[in-house]
Amino acid sequence: MRKIALLAILVLFVTAISSCVILSPKKYKALLSKQDSLSTGWTESQLKNESLEQLIARLKTDTTNLTGQLNDLKSQYSEMDANYNKLRSNSSTEINKLSDDLKKREQRLKEVEEVLRKRDEATNQLKAKLQEALLGFTKSGLTVEIKNGKVYVSLTDKLLFPSGSIIIDEKGKQALTQLATVLKQQPEINIAVEGHTDSQKITNLGQIKDNWDLSVLRSTSVVRFLTDEQKVESVRMTATGKGEFQPLGPNTTAESRSKNRRIEIVLSPKLDELYNLIKQ
């Protein structure tokens, strides 16, 4: 294209020279003006061509960059889509697992609640039976109550023992015999015998050194009577001495100290079934 333009200019120039004899000054100037215009147009065309080439090169570069970015985005999308599908699959599995675990826990909770309901029912029935069997001894300081799911049969020392003695008297044996009749009918009940004293110091009791000794020996006497004479199973029995350290009230009056000197027989249902449920 450049060669053609040069050729055209050359032809015009030669024609102008060859015709200079016959061209008027006015036509000559017009011809020169046209020549200048063509030259200027040619220069501008060159500049526009160079600008277009630069623009094309820049667009090619931009296209290459955008293509790379697009490929990166496609790769990221594919990775995110794969992770999403994996997460959705895992989430579904986890949700099903959690749902199954929840159902099992709910079932176990119902079983535990049922065991506790049965325990409470059995405890209330036991209390009623003991109150009926020991009704004649309530005026002598015997009480039956439920605490923390257990039945507490409390007998003051004056019902069981002479003052300062560890030998059960006849009235005490009668009360324990009535108690043993009920206990032998309840083989699922564990029996703990606790000895309690007031805070007054012991004097002139021979081998009994202090309130610890007295509380332990009195509880042991009750256990021996229930097992040896009344044939309550020994494996169900426990004897403990609490001394003066779990009083029912202050040791400031004779009446209050009398309540603190007591034997408590604590009856609790065996909870093997409940423990097995909890451990599952």
MARZA-430989 format. One record per residue: x, y, z of N, C-alpha, C in turn. Coordinates in steps of 0.2 Angstrom, whole numbers. Each point is the difference from the previous one (the first is absolute). Layout:
N
PT   n.c1   n.c2   n.c3  ca.c1  ca.c2  ca.c3   c.c1   c.c2   c.c3
PT      X      Y      Z      X      Y      Z      X      Y      Z
...
//
This chain:
280
PT   n.c1   n.c2   n.c3  ca.c1  ca.c2  ca.c3   c.c1   c.c2   c.c3
PT      4     -6      0     -4      6      0      4      6      0
PT      6      0      4      4      6      0      4      1     -7
PT      1     -5     -3      4      0     -7     -5      3     -5
PT     -6     -2      1     -5      3     -5     -1      8      1
PT      0      2      6     -1      7      2      6      4     -3
PT      6     -3      1      6      4     -2      0      0     -8
PT     -3     -5     -3      0      0     -7     -5      5     -3
PT     -5      1      4     -5      5     -2      2      7      0
PT      4      1      6      3      6      1      5      2     -6
PT      4     -5     -1      5      1     -5     -3      1     -7
PT     -5     -3     -2     -4      1     -6     -2      7      0
PT     -3      2      5     -3      7      0      6      5     -1
PT      5     -2      4      6      5     -1      3      0     -7
PT      0     -5     -3      3     -1     -7     -5      4     -4
PT     -6     -1      1     -5      3     -5      0      7      1
PT      1      2      6      0      7      2      6      4     -4
PT      6     -4      1      6      3     -3     -1      0     -8
PT     -3     -5     -3     -1     -1     -7     -5      5     -2
PT     -4      2      4     -6      4     -2      1      8      2
PT      6      1      3      1      6      3      0      6     -5
PT      1     -2     -6      0      5     -5     -7      3     -1
PT     -5     -5      0     -6      2     -1     -5      1      6
PT      3     -1      6     -4      1      6      0      7      2
PT     -5      2      2      0      7      3      2      0      7
PT      2      6      2      3      0      7     -6     -2      5
PT     -6      1     -1     -5     -1      4     -1     -8      1
PT      0     -3     -6      0     -8      0      6     -3      3
PT      5      3     -1      7     -2      3     -1      0      7
PT     -2      5      3     -1      1      7     -5     -5      3
PT     -5     -1     -4     -5     -5      2      3     -7      0
PT      4     -1     -5      3     -7      0      5     -1      6
PT      3      5      1      5     -1      6     -4     -1      6
PT     -5      4      1     -4     -1      6     -3     -7      1
PT     -2     -2     -6     -3     -7      0      6     -5      2
PT      6      1     -3      5     -4      2      2      0      7
PT      0      6      3      1      1      8     -6     -4      4
PT     -6      1     -3     -6     -4      4      1     -7     -1
PT      2     -3     -6      1     -7      0      6     -2      5
PT      5      4      0      6     -2      4     -2      0      8
PT     -4      5      1     -2      0      7     -5     -6      2
PT     -4     -1     -5     -5     -6      1      4     -6      1
PT      5     -1     -4      4     -6      0      4      0      7
PT      2      5      3      3      0      6     -5     -2      6
PT     -5      3     -1     -6     -1      5     -2     -7      0
PT      0     -3     -6     -2     -7     -1      5     -5      3
PT      7      2     -1      5     -3      4     -1      0      7
PT     -1      6      3     -1      0      7     -6     -4      3
PT     -5      1     -4     -6     -4      2      1     -8      0
PT      4     -2     -6      2     -7      0      4     -2      5
PT      5      4      2      4     -2      6     -4      0      7
PT     -5      4      1     -4      0      6     -4     -6      0
PT     -3     -2     -6     -4     -6     -1      4     -6      2
PT      6      0     -3      4     -6      2      2     -1      7
PT      1      6      3      1      0      8     -6     -2      3
PT     -6      2     -2     -6     -1      4     -2     -8     -1
PT      2     -2     -6     -1     -8     -1      4     -4      4
PT      7      3      0      4     -4      5     -2      0      7
PT     -2      6      2     -3      0      7     -6     -4      1
PT     -4      0     -4     -6     -4      0      2     -7      0
PT      5     -2     -4      2     -7      0      3     -2      7
PT      4      4      3      2     -1      7     -5      0      5
PT     -5      4      0     -6      0      4     -4     -6     -1
PT      0     -2     -6     -4     -7     -1      3     -6      3
PT      7      0     -1      4     -5      3     -1      0      8
PT      1      6      3     -1      0      7     -7     -2      3
PT     -5      3     -4     -7     -2      2     -1     -8     -1
PT      3     -3     -5     -1     -7     -1      3     -4      6
PT      6      3      2      4     -4      6     -5      1      6
PT     -2      6      1     -4      1      6     -7     -4      0
PT     -3     -1     -6     -6     -4     -1      2     -7      1
PT      6     -2     -2      2     -7      1      1     -2      8
PT      3      5      3      1      0      7     -7      0      4
PT     -5      4     -2     -6      0      3     -4     -7     -1
PT      1     -2     -6     -3     -7     -2      2     -5      5
PT      7      0      1      3     -5      4     -2      1      7
PT      0      6      3     -3      1      7     -7     -2      0
PT     -4      1     -5     -7     -2      1     -1     -7      0
PT      4     -4     -4      0     -7      0      2     -3      7
PT      5      3      3      3     -2      6     -6      1      6
PT     -3      6     -1     -5      2      5     -6     -4     -1
PT     -2     -2     -6     -6     -4     -1      2     -7      3
PT      6     -3     -1      2     -6      2     -1      0      8
PT      3      5      3      0      1      7     -7      0      3
PT     -4      4     -4     -7      1      2     -4     -7      0
PT      1     -4     -5     -3     -6     -1      2     -5      6
PT      7      0      1      3     -4      5     -3      2      7
PT      0      7      1     -3      2      7     -7     -2      0
PT     -4      1     -5     -7     -2      0     -1     -7      2
PT      4     -4     -3      0     -8      1      2     -1      7
PT      5      3      3      2     -1      7     -5      2      4
PT     -3      6     -1     -5      3      4     -6     -4      1
PT     -2     -3     -6     -6     -5      0      2     -6      5
PT      6     -2     -1      2     -6      4      0      2      7
PT      3      6      2      0      2      7     -7      1      3
PT     -4      3     -4     -7      1      2     -3     -6      2
PT      0     -5     -4     -3     -6      1      3     -4      6
PT      7      1      1      3     -3      6     -3      4      6
PT      0      6      0     -2      4      6     -7     -2      1
PT     -4      0     -5     -7     -2      1     -1     -7      4
PT      4     -5     -3      0     -6      3      2      0      8
PT      5      4      1      3      0      7     -5      4      4
PT     -4      5     -2     -5      3      3     -6     -5      2
PT     -1     -4     -5     -6     -4      2      2     -5      5
PT      6     -3      0      3     -4      5      0      3      7
PT      2      6      0      1      4      6     -7      1      3
PT     -5      1     -4     -7      1      2     -3     -6      3
PT      2     -6     -4     -3     -6      3      4     -2      6
PT      6      1      1      3     -1      6     -2      4      6
PT     -2      7     -2     -3      4      5     -6     -2      3
PT     -4     -3     -5     -7     -3      2      1     -6      5
PT      5     -4     -2      1     -6      4      3      2      7
PT      4      5      0      2      3      7     -5      3      4
PT     -5      4     -3     -5      3      3     -5     -6      3
PT     -1     -5     -4     -4     -6      2      3     -3      6
PT      7     -1      0      3     -3      6     -1      4      6
PT      1      7     -1     -1      4      6     -7      0      2
PT     -5      0     -5     -7      0      2     -1     -6      5
PT      2     -6     -3     -1     -6      4      4      0      7
PT      6      3      0      3      1      6     -4      4      5
PT     -2      6     -2     -4      4      4     -7     -4      2
PT     -3     -3     -4     -6     -4      2      2     -5      5
PT      5     -4     -1      2     -5      5      2      3      7
PT      3      6     -1      2      3      7     -6      3      3
PT     -5      2     -3     -6      2      3     -4     -6      3
PT      0     -5     -3     -3     -6      2      3     -3      6
PT      7      0      0      4     -2      6     -1      4      6
PT     -1      7     -1     -1      4      5     -7     -1      4
PT     -5     -1     -5     -7     -2      3      0     -6      4
PT      4     -5     -3      0     -7      4      4      1      7
PT      5      4      0      4      1      6     -4      4      5
PT     -4      5     -2     -4      4      4     -5     -4      3
PT     -3     -5     -4     -5     -4      3      2     -5      5
PT      6     -3     -2      3     -5      5      3      3      6
PT      2      6      0      3      3      6     -4      6      3
PT     -7     -1     -2     -4      6      3      0      0      7
PT      1     -6      4     -1      0      7      6      3      3
PT      5      2     -3      7      2      3      1      8     -2
PT     -5      3     -3      1      7     -2      0      5      6
PT     -4     -2      5      0      4      6      7     -1      4
PT      4     -5     -1      6     -1      3      6      3     -4
PT     -1      4     -4      5      3     -4      2     -3     -7
PT     -4     -4     -3      1     -3     -6     -3      4     -6
PT      4      2     -5     -3      4     -6      2     -4     -6
PT     -4      1     -5      1     -3     -7     -1      6     -5
PT      5      1     -4     -1      6     -5      5     -2     -6
PT     -2      3     -5      4      0     -6      4      6     -2
PT      7     -1     -1      5      5     -2      4     -3     -5
PT      1      5     -5      4     -2     -6     -1     -7     -3
PT     -7     -2      0     -1     -6     -3      1     -6      4
PT      1      1      6      2     -5      5     -5      0      6
PT     -1     -6      3     -5      0      6      5      0      6
PT     -2      5      5      4      1      6     -4     -2      6
PT      2     -6      3     -4     -2      6      5      2      6
PT     -3      5      4      4      3      5     -2     -2      7
PT      4     -3      4     -2     -2      7      4      3      5
PT     -3      4      5      4      3      5      3     -5      5
PT      6      2      3      3     -5      4     -4     -3      6
PT     -5      4      2     -4     -2      6     -4     -6     -2
PT     -2     -1     -7     -4     -5     -2      4     -7     -1
PT      7      1     -1      4     -6     -1      5     -2      6
PT      3      5      3      5     -1      5     -1      3      6
PT      2     -3      6      0      3      6      5      6      0
PT      0      4      4      5      6      0      7     -2      0
PT      4      2     -5      7     -2      0      2     -7     -2
PT     -5     -4     -2      1     -7     -2      0     -1     -7
PT      3     -6     -2      0     -2     -7     -5     -7     -1
PT     -3     -2      6     -4     -6      0     -7      2     -2
PT     -4     -2     -5     -6      1     -2     -5     -2      6
PT     -5      4      2     -5     -2      5     -6     -4     -3
PT     -5     -2      4     -5     -4     -3     -5      4     -5
PT     -1      6      2     -4      4     -4      3      2     -7
PT      7      1      1      3      1     -7      0     -6     -4
PT      1     -6      3      0     -7     -4     -7     -1     -3
PT     -5      2      3     -7      0     -3     -1      4     -6
PT      3      6      1      0      5     -6      4     -3     -6
PT      6     -2      2      4     -3     -6     -3     -6     -3
PT     -3     -4      4     -3     -6     -2     -6      1     -5
PT     -4      5      1     -5      3     -5      3      2     -6
PT      6      4      1      3      3     -6      3     -6     -4
PT      3     -5      3      3     -6     -4     -5     -3     -4
PT     -6     -1      3     -6     -3     -4     -1      3     -7
PT      0      7      0     -1      3     -6      6      0     -4
PT      6      0      3      7      0     -4      0     -7     -4
PT     -1     -5      3      0     -7     -3     -4     -1     -6
PT     -6      4      0     -4      0     -6      2      5     -5
PT      6      3      1      2      5     -5      8     -2     -2
PT      1     -5     -3      7     -2     -1      4      5     -5
PT     -4      4     -3      4      5     -5      2      6      4
PT     -1      0      6      2      6      4      6     -1      4
PT      5      5     -1      6      0      4     -1      4      7
PT      4     -2      5     -2      2      7      7      3      2
PT      0      6      2      5      3      4     -2      3      7
PT      4     -3      5     -2      2      7      5      5      2
PT     -2      6      2      5      6      2     -2      1      7
PT      6      1      4     -1      2      7      2      7      1
PT     -4      4      4      1      7      1      0      1      8
PT      4      5      2      0      2      7     -1      7      1
PT     -1      3      6      1      7      1      7      2      1
PT      1      6      2      7      2      1      3      0      7
PT     -4     -3      5      3      0      6      5     -6      1
PT      5      2      4      6     -5      1     -2     -6      4
PT      3     -6     -2     -2     -6      3      5     -1      6
PT     -3     -2      6      4     -1      6     -3     -7      3
PT      5     -4      2     -1     -6      4     -4     -5     -4
PT      2     -1     -6     -3     -5     -5      5     -6     -1
PT      4     -1      4      5     -6     -1      4      1     -6
PT     -1     -5     -5      4      0     -6     -2      5     -5
PT     -6      3      1     -2      5     -5      3      6      1
PT      4      2     -5      5      6      1     -4      7     -1
PT     -4      0     -5     -3      7     -2     -6     -2     -4
PT     -3      6     -2     -7     -1     -4      1     -4     -7
PT      6      1     -3      1     -5     -6     -1     -7      2
PT      3     -2      5      0     -7      2     -8     -2      2
PT     -3      4      4     -7     -1      1     -4      0     -6
PT      0      4     -4     -4      0     -6      1     -6     -5
PT      7     -2      0      1     -6     -4     -2     -6      3
PT      1     -1      7     -2     -6      3     -8     -1      0
PT     -3      6      1     -8     -1      0     -2     -2     -7
PT      3      3     -5     -3     -2     -7      2     -7     -1
PT      6     -3      2      2     -7     -1     -5     -4      4
PT     -2      2      6     -5     -4      4     -6     -1     -4
PT     -3      5     -3     -6      0     -4      1     -5     -6
PT      6      1     -3      1     -5     -6      0     -7      2
PT      4     -1      6      0     -7      2     -7     -3      2
PT     -4      4      3     -7     -2      2     -4     -2     -7
PT      1      5     -5     -4     -2     -6      2     -6     -4
PT      7     -1      0      3     -5     -4      0     -7      4
PT      2      0      6      1     -6      4     -7     -3      3
PT     -4      5      2     -6     -2      3     -6      0     -4
PT      0      5     -5     -6      1     -4      1     -3     -7
PT      6     -2     -2      2     -3     -6     -1      4     -6
PT      2      7      1      0      4     -6      7     -1     -3
PT      0      0     -7      6     -2     -3      6      5      1
PT      6     -3      2      5      4      2      3      4     -5
PT      0     -2     -7      2      3     -5     -3      7     -2
PT     -6      0      3     -4      7     -1      1      5      5
PT      4     -2      5      1      4      6      7      4      0
PT      0      6      3      6      4      1     -1      4      7
PT      5      0      4      0      3      7      5      6      0
PT     -2      6      2      4      5      0     -1      4      6
PT      5      4      2     -1      4      6      2      8     -2
PT     -5      4      1      1      7     -2      2      5      6
PT      0     -4      6      2      4      6     -5      6      1
PT      3      6      2     -4      6      2     -1      5     -6
PT      3     -2     -6      1      4     -5     -6      1     -5
PT     -5     -3      0     -6      1     -4     -6      1      5
PT      0      5      4     -6      1      4     -6      2     -3
PT     -6     -1      2     -6      2     -2     -2      7      2
PT      3      2      5     -1      7      3      6      2      5
PT      0      6      3      5      2      5      0     -4      6
PT      6     -2      3      0     -3      6      0      4      6
PT     -5      4      0     -1      5      5     -5     -1      6
PT     -4     -5     -2     -5     -2      5     -1     -8      0
PT     -3     -2      6      0     -7      1     -4     -3     -6
PT     -6      3     -2     -4     -3     -5      3      0     -6
PT      4      5     -2      4      0     -6      5     -5     -1
PT      4     -1      6      5     -5      0     -3     -7      0
PT     -6     -1      2     -3     -6      0     -2     -2     -7
PT     -2      5     -4     -1     -1     -7      6     -2     -4
PT      6      3      2      6     -1     -3      3     -7      1
PT     -2     -3      6      2     -7      1     -5     -5     -3
PT      2     -2     -5     -4     -4     -4      3     -6     -4
PT     -4     -5     -3      2     -4     -5     -4      1     -6
PT      3      1     -6     -3      1     -6      1     -6     -4
PT     -6     -3     -2      1     -5     -5     -2      2     -7
PT      5      0     -4     -2      4     -7     -1     -6     -5
PT     -6      0     -3     -2     -5     -5      0      3     -7
PT      4     -3     -4      0      3     -7      0     -6     -5
PT     -4      1     -5     -1     -5     -6      6     -1     -3
PT      1     -7     -2      6     -1     -4     -1      3     -7
PT      5      4     -3      0      3     -6      4     -2     -5
PT      1     -7      0      5     -3     -5     -3      1     -7
PT     -7      0     -1     -3      1     -7      2      7     -2
PT     -1      5      5      1      7     -2      7      1     -2
PT      5     -3      4      7      1     -1      2     -3     -7
PT     -3     -5     -2      2     -3     -6     -3      4     -6
PT     -6      3      1     -2      5     -5      4      6     -1
PT      3      2      6      4      6     -1      6     -1     -3
PT      3     -6      1      7     -2     -3     -1     -1     -7
PT     -6     -1     -3      0     -2     -7      2      6     -4
//
